[in-house]
Amino acid sequence: MKPRVLLIGDSISMGYTEPTRKLLEGQAEVERIPENGGPTIRGLENMAVWLADGAWDIIHFNFGLHDIVVMEDGKHQVPIQAYEQNLRELVKQMQATGARLIWASTTPVPPGEVSPFRGDEDAIAYNAVAKQIMDDNGIPINDLYAKTLPRLAELQQPVDVHFAEHGYEVLAEWVAASIAAELGNLASD
């Protein structure tokens, strides 16, 4: 039986799911949560259901792009302190499955008036908080932020956090490579 991989994330992960499946065909069974993972508060509400579909060998996950949304009152949908608490709890729940975890950093927010409004400085700050949590727990990081930043004009849609079709294919290459590395670690255990 092939190792089972679960992808958890927002619409960005929805965009790279199919190309990731194709890249890992024959190596792993790649599945995805049935909805947009949204902010960490949605993750806390749904994680038990998302994890309930059997045993997972690897979970590649991300939360952040929805947490940093600036609401009409000028506050973030999930303030950074709550994001840290929520993400620590989500990591604990995923670790309890025994799966190997891989964190995907939140991708950059391009310049301009993206809708709903977000700022790239918040993506950087929330990624820093997430990095500390992953370092504390020995979880490898697939740094999609750093990988996409120099290629944003090529990969991302203009004034939009979403990617062009080619961009999702490139993201999938990086996601599949990070998962393949962990598959190799599974084999050597």
C-alpha positions in Angstrom: 0.0 0.0 0.0 1.3 3.4 -0.9 1.9 6.1 1.8 -1.0 8.4 2.4 -0.4 12.1 2.1 -2.9 14.8 3.2 -2.8 18.4 2.0 -4.3 21.0 4.3 -4.6 24.6 3.2 -6.5 27.4 1.6 -7.2 28.1 -2.1 -3.5 28.2 -2.9 -3.2 24.6 -1.9 -6.4 23.9 -3.9 -4.5 25.2 -6.9 -1.5 22.9 -6.5 -3.3 19.8 -5.4 -3.9 18.2 -8.8 -0.4 18.8 -10.2 1.1 17.5 -7.0 -0.9 14.3 -7.3 0.4 13.8 -10.8 4.0 14.4 -9.7 3.7 11.9 -6.9 1.7 9.3 -8.9 3.0 5.8 -8.1 4.8 7.1 -5.0 2.0 8.2 -2.7 -1.8 8.5 -2.5 -2.3 12.3 -2.2 -5.6 13.6 -0.8 -6.8 17.0 0.2 -9.3 18.3 2.7 -12.7 18.8 1.1 -12.8 22.5 1.5 -10.8 25.7 1.7 -8.9 25.4 5.0 -9.3 29.2 5.6 -7.9 30.7 8.8 -6.7 28.8 11.9 -10.1 29.3 13.5 -11.7 27.1 10.8 -8.8 24.7 11.2 -9.6 24.3 14.9 -13.3 23.8 14.1 -12.6 21.1 11.5 -9.3 19.4 12.1 -10.8 16.3 13.8 -13.0 15.7 10.8 -10.2 16.4 8.3 -7.9 13.9 10.1 -10.6 11.2 10.6 -10.3 9.6 7.2 -7.8 6.9 8.2 -4.1 6.9 8.9 -1.9 9.6 7.3 1.8 9.1 6.7 2.6 12.8 5.8 0.6 16.0 6.3 1.7 19.0 4.3 -0.2 22.0 5.7 -0.5 25.8 5.8 -2.6 28.4 7.5 -2.0 32.2 7.3 -3.3 33.9 4.2 -6.9 34.1 5.7 -5.6 34.9 9.2 -3.9 38.1 7.9 -7.0 39.4 6.2 -7.7 43.0 7.4 -11.3 43.3 8.4 -13.5 46.4 8.1 -12.6 47.4 11.6 -8.9 47.5 10.7 -8.1 44.4 12.7 -6.8 41.1 11.4 -9.3 38.3 11.0 -7.1 36.4 13.5 -4.7 38.5 15.5 -1.1 37.3 15.5 -1.2 36.2 19.2 -4.3 34.1 18.5 -2.7 32.8 15.3 0.3 31.5 17.4 -2.0 29.8 19.9 -4.2 28.3 17.3 -1.3 27.1 15.2 0.4 25.4 18.2 -2.9 23.6 18.9 -3.3 22.5 15.3 0.2 21.2 15.2 -0.5 19.2 18.4 -3.6 17.7 16.9 -1.8 16.7 13.7 1.2 15.3 15.6 -1.2 13.1 17.6 -1.8 11.2 14.3 1.8 10.0 14.1 2.1 11.5 10.6 5.3 13.3 9.5 4.4 17.0 9.2 5.6 19.6 6.6 4.8 23.3 7.0 4.3 25.4 3.9 4.9 29.1 4.6 2.3 31.6 3.5 3.0 32.9 0.0 3.6 36.6 -0.7 0.9 39.2 -0.9 1.6 41.3 -4.0 1.7 45.1 -4.0 -1.6 46.8 -4.7 -5.1 46.7 -3.3 -5.8 43.0 -3.1 -9.2 42.0 -2.1 -9.9 41.1 0.7 -7.1 43.4 1.9 -3.9 41.9 3.2 -0.4 43.2 3.6 2.8 41.4 2.7 4.4 42.7 6.0 1.7 40.6 7.8 2.6 37.5 5.7 6.2 38.0 6.8 5.3 38.5 10.5 2.9 35.5 10.6 5.4 33.3 8.8 8.0 34.2 11.4 5.6 33.1 14.2 4.9 29.9 12.3 8.7 29.2 11.7 9.3 29.4 15.5 6.5 26.9 16.1 7.9 24.6 13.5 11.4 24.9 14.8 10.1 24.2 18.3 8.5 21.0 17.0 11.2 19.8 14.6 8.8 20.2 11.6 10.5 20.8 8.2 9.4 24.0 6.4 8.6 24.2 2.7 9.4 27.9 2.3 7.0 28.7 -0.5 7.3 32.4 0.5 11.0 32.6 -0.2 10.7 30.4 -3.3 8.0 32.4 -5.0 9.1 35.9 -4.0 11.7 36.4 -6.7 9.4 35.0 -9.3 6.1 36.7 -8.4 5.6 38.5 -11.7 6.0 35.2 -13.5 3.9 33.0 -11.1 1.2 35.1 -9.4 -1.7 36.8 -10.9 -1.4 40.7 -10.9 -2.7 42.3 -7.7 -4.1 38.9 -6.5 -2.8 36.4 -3.9 -3.7 33.6 -6.3 -1.4 32.1 -8.9 -1.5 31.7 -12.7 -1.9 28.1 -13.9 1.9 27.9 -14.5 2.4 29.2 -11.0 0.4 26.4 -9.5 2.5 23.9 -11.5 5.7 25.4 -10.1 4.3 25.4 -6.5 3.3 21.7 -7.1 6.9 20.9 -8.0 8.1 22.4 -4.7 5.3 20.7 -2.7 6.0 17.3 -4.4 9.7 17.6 -3.7 9.2 18.4 0.0 6.8 15.4 0.3 9.2 13.1 -1.7 12.0 14.0 0.8 9.8 12.9 3.7 8.7 9.7 1.8 12.5 8.9 1.6 12.7 9.5 5.4 9.7 7.1 5.9 11.4 4.4 3.9 14.6 4.7 6.0 12.7 4.5 9.4 
